[in-house]
Amino acid sequence: MKKHYDVIVVGARIAGSSLAYELSKAGYDVLLVDKSAFPSDILSTHNFFGNSVAMLREMGVLESLLQTGAPLYKRAVVQFEDAVIDGKFPEVDGETECLCIRRTHLDHILFDHASSQDRVTSIEGFRVTDVIREGNAVTGISGVHRSGEKEKFSAKLVVGADGRRSTLRGLVNSKRKMAVPTDFASYVGYFADYAQEGDMHAELYKISDKIGIVFPTSDNLYVIGVMFPLKDQEWGGRFAQSPDTAMRDLIDSGFADSPLPARLRKASLVGSIRGLRGYDNDWYQGMGAGWALVGDALSFKDPAVGQGMQDALYGARILTDVLTRYDDWNSNWEEMIHSYDSLMEAKMKSRFYMACQFTKNVPFTPEQRLVNRLIASHPEATEAFLGIYNRAVEPEEFERMIVRLLPGSPV
């Protein structure tokens, strides 16, 4: 195995494997490493809206993903207190359907796809322990295999794609630019025999101080998530003691005015309930001399807005595009840093701010309740609202539409 590459990618799940694929297609030699072995699972909301389904198709992996039995769906039902928004996602990039595929399938397929590219060398079970520097620039990594063997590799660029608690990010001392702590604890489980009415669909509930999320996923299962305030010590203790019972009890009491409790009573848990007790919506410096970050290593967002998967794919494409603009990276770091940060912010910041709002335990104002009812009662507004999630509609466009539709607004 050779020791020097154009790019080393640390982390080989969706962000890292997608980046390795994009870089190889652009003509770069890539080393892709991950401390895990595939297939393996990870706590995640793993939904792709139409915009990211289109990217999976362009990458050549969509058919393999669908062969796992993961269903496509077009519809979403969103209940904000007494307002029920029921509609289909608008078409975007030629796609009308969404896909929620379990990480055991998703990451394995993406890793194999990236590894099959001529210019990609991949290593599973390799844990990065440090970066190598020449002056102020990162020029490689050192790490250890599961066998205990230590090894070093060099590259013109080292990329951290290793998630919310990125090791690489810490090693390069990336500055955290923004941090908005969540007010919620989140718990997720997979359930069999969960039956919906009508077309298969995603569900989102925000009732009082509780949030519920449901997606149809692989293996004839549904992934169900609940969120409750971190400061609620009673529910925190109950989930710590018996998460399965606590989830059912919370859904029975917190979502009584929704279809969720009745559906869950007929469903059975597969595996265990897993949780995340507090997290930050954060944004880090995305690039420095000899290093860059993509995916959750760059920016983690509240899972309730479901933007992590597509942002990982967008980040891979944007970073690849920036790199291909320059023949001599060492002489252009400052310009590349500015370009990458600007492009990522332009693509992702609006949904990041949306997540920062969603992550706070703030009740709907009377004005927001009025808008929610307007969205629920107006098909054009419903489609535009759902279009924010799949990027068919920008938040600013949606706001202008709502102003136009409000009673008393000038035509």
Secondary structure by P-SEA (a helix, b strand, c coil): ccccccbbbccccaaaaaaaaaaaaabbbbbbbbcccccccccccccccaaaaaaaaaaccaaaaaaaccccccbbbbbcccbbbbbcccccccccbbbbbcaaaaaaaaaaaaaacccbbbbcccccccccccccccccccccccccccccccccbbbbccccccaaaaaacccccbbbbbcbbbbbbcccccccccccbbbbbbcccbbbbbbbbcccbbbbbbbccccaaaaaaaaaccaaaaaaaaaaccccccaaaaaaaacccccbbbbbcccccccccccccccccccccccccccccccaaaaaaaaaaaaaaaaaacccccccaaaaaaaaaaaaaaccaaaaaaaaaaaccccccaaaaaaaaaaaacaaaaaaaaaaaaccccaaaaaaaaaaacccccc
